[in-house]
Amino acid sequence: MPTIYEVAKRAGVSTATVSRVLSRPDVVAETTRRRVMQAVERLGFTPNALSKHLRQARTGKLVVTVPDIANPFFSLILKGIEDAAQREGYSVLLGDTQHEEAREERYAEMLKRKEADGLIFLGHRLPKEAAELVPCVAHCLDCSDPTRARRGWLRWTGLPGVRPGTSGAAGGVIASTVLAGA
C-alpha cells in the first residue's frame, strides 16, 4: 500500500502539499494539484482515514443503540437517523443492546475511546458515563408532557428528548440535528 511519502516523492512536492491537495485542493496551484493527483492515481494511494480523524478530532461516526434490533418499532426511527446523519456527513454504527446493561456500557465506552462523535440511545437506561462524555439525545415515552419529562429520568441527564412513538422518522431527524449542532 503506497504512502503519502511515496506520493510526495513521485509528484516532487512535500507531504504537506499532498495533504493540502487531498483536503483543501482550492488552496493549491492547478499544476501542482494535477501532478499530485496523477501520482495518487498511478500509485493507487488512499488516504488513511484514521490519520485524518486524529487530525480533525472527529470520527464522522454516530453510535445508535436499540434494545432489540428485531423490533420493527425502531425501523422508521433508524431510517430517519441514517438519512439525517448521511446529510451531515456522518456514518451510523448500529448496536443491538438486547436490554443488557453491560452491552449498553460497552457502546458508551466507544465514546470515551473517541471511536464515535455521538450516541443516539434508544434504550431504557442511558449509560451515565455517556451523558458526561459527548452530546447525547434520549428518547422518552412522553416528552411532549413537560411535567412527565421533569419527573422522568431525562431530568438527571439534562438531555433533549425525542418521542419516537409519535415522531417516527422525524424523531431520528431531530436527534441527528441536535447532535450535528452540538
Residue pairs with C-beta under 8 A, 6 or more apart in sequence:
1 46
2 43
2 44
2 45
3 45
4 15
4 18
4 19
4 45
4 47
5 15
6 43
6 45
7 18
7 36
7 39
7 40
7 43
7 45
8 14
8 15
8 17
8 18
8 39
10 39
10 42
10 43
11 17
11 18
11 32
11 35
11 36
11 38
11 39
12 35
13 32
13 35
13 36
17 28
17 32
17 36
18 36
18 39
18 40
20 27
20 28
21 28
21 32
21 33
21 36
21 37
22 36
22 40
22 47
23 52
25 33
28 36
39 45
53 59
53 60
57 114
58 117
59 114
59 115
59 116
59 117
60 89
60 90
60 91
60 117
61 90
61 91
61 92
61 93
61 115
61 116
61 117
62 81
62 85
62 90
62 91
62 92
62 93
62 116
62 117
62 118
62 119
62 120
62 176
62 179
63 93
63 95
63 107
63 110
63 111
63 115
63 116
63 118
63 119
63 120
64 78
64 81
64 92
64 93
64 94
64 95
64 119
64 120
64 121
64 122
65 94
65 95
65 96
65 97
65 103
65 104
65 107
65 119
65 120
65 121
65 122
65 123
66 74
66 78
66 94
66 95
66 96
66 97
66 122
66 123
67 96
67 97
67 98
67 99
67 122
67 123
67 124
68 74
68 96
68 98
68 99
69 94
69 96
73 164
74 122
74 164
76 168
76 169
76 172
77 122
77 139
77 164
77 167
77 168
77 169
77 171
77 172
78 92
78 94
78 172
79 169
79 172
80 168
80 169
80 170
80 171
80 172
80 173
80 175
80 176
81 92
81 120
81 172
81 173
81 175
81 176
82 92
82 172
83 169
83 172
83 173
84 172
84 173
84 175
84 176
84 177
84 180
85 91
85 92
85 176
88 176
88 180
90 117
90 176
90 180
93 110
93 116
95 103
95 107
96 103
97 103
97 104
97 107
97 123
99 123
99 124
101 125
101 127
104 121
104 123
104 125
104 126
104 127
105 127
105 129
107 119
107 127
108 119
108 127
108 129
108 130
108 133
109 129
110 116
110 119
111 118
111 119
111 129
111 130
111 133
111 134
112 129
112 133
116 134
117 134
117 179
118 134
118 135
118 136
118 137
118 179
118 182
119 130
119 134
119 136
120 136
120 137
120 172
120 175
120 176
120 179
121 127
121 130
121 136
121 137
121 138
121 139
122 139
122 164
126 136
126 138
126 153
126 157
126 159
130 136
131 157
131 158
131 159
134 182
135 178
135 179
135 182
136 157
136 159
136 179
137 159
137 160
137 161
137 162
137 174
137 175
137 178
137 179
138 153
138 154
138 157
138 159
138 160
138 161
138 162
139 161
139 162
139 163
139 164
139 171
139 175
140 148
140 149
140 152
140 153
140 154
140 161
140 162
140 163
141 148
141 163
141 165
142 148
142 149
142 163
143 149
143 154
143 161
143 162
143 163
144 163
144 166
149 155
149 161
154 161
160 174
160 178
162 171
162 172
162 174
162 175
163 171
164 171
167 174
